[in-house]
């Protein structure tokens, strides 16, 4: 009997070990990693840019043409003397992939338009109606040619320096279109005159009161303490928003007006929009 019991125990142990080894050999259930792609220099036909067409560069989900899904959109603006490829040339591709794979933002489309030095408004440069182009030509072009979600909670805007001005200008002149505005070292006081007004001037012109605040885009102002170009404008704008009790996130840290600073802003911007963004799944 003792030998029989020992044999049963050994057989049981063998079965347990075989099952354990079999489990260890199973492939882990890992979600495929996202790796979006950059498409450069897409022409946007225009009659508002003084005889020129617009140009955009995009970050797109790698399977956007076949997935059957519709994606939220971030409009990402460059600074003065820049172009539509500035962000793509400065690690945004890797940053987007990493933030999406970390689960901090859904897959999305990022649109990077060429703004020349036109401050993203009408009339800053003679003959150029960039604001009209943006709303009547560029956004419709993107939403016609790419699988975009078009609800307000699926559209956001961000940018650096001059693009930070463009961010607040469009977000608060067209609050029905954007859920988040993220300004990085933004020239948020504009140029101090009508064609490029400060954020304070925009609020006052629009007549916004506390009753309107809940319907306005969520605002982030991030700037470096050593940024002699735009820190005073951000501080003044923050002080104004504090006085009128407009809720916003004000992020000040060490840094100057350069890509080392902006490359650390972008992950935060993606996480900010990620709180709102979601992909519309393919219809079955």
Secondary structure as GFF3:
##gff-version 3
##sequence-region A 1 284
A	DSSP	alpha_helix	2	24	.	.	.	ID=ss1
A	DSSP	beta_strand	37	49	.	.	.	ID=ss2
A	DSSP	beta_strand	52	60	.	.	.	ID=ss3
A	DSSP	beta_strand	72	77	.	.	.	ID=ss4
A	DSSP	alpha_helix	92	101	.	.	.	ID=ss5
A	DSSP	beta_strand	108	113	.	.	.	ID=ss6
A	DSSP	alpha_helix	130	133	.	.	.	ID=ss7
A	DSSP	pi_helix	134	138	.	.	.	ID=ss8
A	DSSP	alpha_helix	139	145	.	.	.	ID=ss9
A	DSSP	three_ten_helix	152	154	.	.	.	ID=ss10
A	DSSP	beta_strand	155	160	.	.	.	ID=ss11
A	DSSP	alpha_helix	162	173	.	.	.	ID=ss12
A	DSSP	beta_strand	180	184	.	.	.	ID=ss13
A	DSSP	alpha_helix	199	206	.	.	.	ID=ss14
A	DSSP	three_ten_helix	210	215	.	.	.	ID=ss15
A	DSSP	beta_strand	218	224	.	.	.	ID=ss16
A	DSSP	alpha_helix	231	243	.	.	.	ID=ss17
A	DSSP	beta_strand	249	253	.	.	.	ID=ss18
A	DSSP	alpha_helix	259	274	.	.	.	ID=ss19
###
